[in-house]
Amino acid sequence: MMVKGVLEPTVEAGGWILKSEEGTYLLLGIAEYRTKEWFREGARLRVWGKESPDTVTTYMQGMPFSVSRMEPRED
């Protein structure tokens, strides 16, 4: 599935969420993207992956979402 939204840090240090019209997603598996120049709070992104509701995390925000790809969006 593909979700469009805005990148925001989680309340707990170290996590990132995507806020979209569909909901809030806790982004998992994003280490390779953290060094990209566009990876920053407020970035408008397109993110591909799948919901992972059975994944246990230490973060208390959003539906866990296993990311397969993400990129900035222009619109």
C-alpha positions in Angstrom: 0.0 0.0 0.0 1.1 3.6 -0.6 0.4 6.4 1.9 1.0 10.1 1.5 1.6 12.3 4.5 3.9 14.5 6.6 6.9 13.2 8.5 7.0 14.0 12.2 9.1 12.7 15.1 7.4 10.6 17.8 7.0 11.8 21.4 9.6 9.2 22.4 13.1 9.9 21.1 14.2 8.2 18.0 11.0 7.3 16.3 9.2 8.8 13.2 5.6 8.8 12.2 3.8 9.7 9.0 0.6 11.7 9.6 -1.8 11.2 6.7 -5.5 11.5 5.9 -5.8 7.7 6.5 -4.3 7.9 10.0 -0.9 8.0 11.8 1.7 5.4 10.9 4.8 4.5 12.9 7.5 4.0 10.4 9.6 0.8 10.8 12.7 -0.2 8.8 13.8 3.3 7.8 17.5 3.4 8.7 18.6 3.8 5.1 16.4 6.9 4.7 17.5 8.8 7.8 20.6 10.2 6.1 18.7 11.6 3.1 18.6 15.4 2.8 14.8 15.4 2.5 14.3 13.3 5.7 13.3 15.9 8.2 10.4 17.0 10.3 7.6 18.4 8.0 8.7 16.6 4.9 5.9 15.6 2.6 6.4 12.0 1.6 5.0 9.0 -0.3 5.7 5.8 1.6 5.1 2.2 0.4 4.8 -0.7 2.7 2.3 -2.6 4.8 0.6 -2.2 8.1 2.1 -4.4 10.8 -0.4 -4.4 13.7 1.2 -7.3 15.5 4.7 -5.7 15.7 5.7 -4.8 19.3 7.5 -1.4 19.6 8.5 0.9 22.4 6.7 3.8 20.7 3.2 4.7 21.6 2.1 6.5 18.5 0.6 5.3 15.2 -0.1 2.0 13.5 3.3 0.2 13.0 4.1 0.3 9.3 6.9 -1.7 7.7 8.4 0.5 5.0 9.6 -0.9 1.7 10.2 2.5 0.0 9.8 6.2 0.7 10.4 9.3 -1.3 9.6 13.0 -1.1 6.6 14.3 -2.9 6.2 17.5 -4.8 2.4 18.0 -4.5 
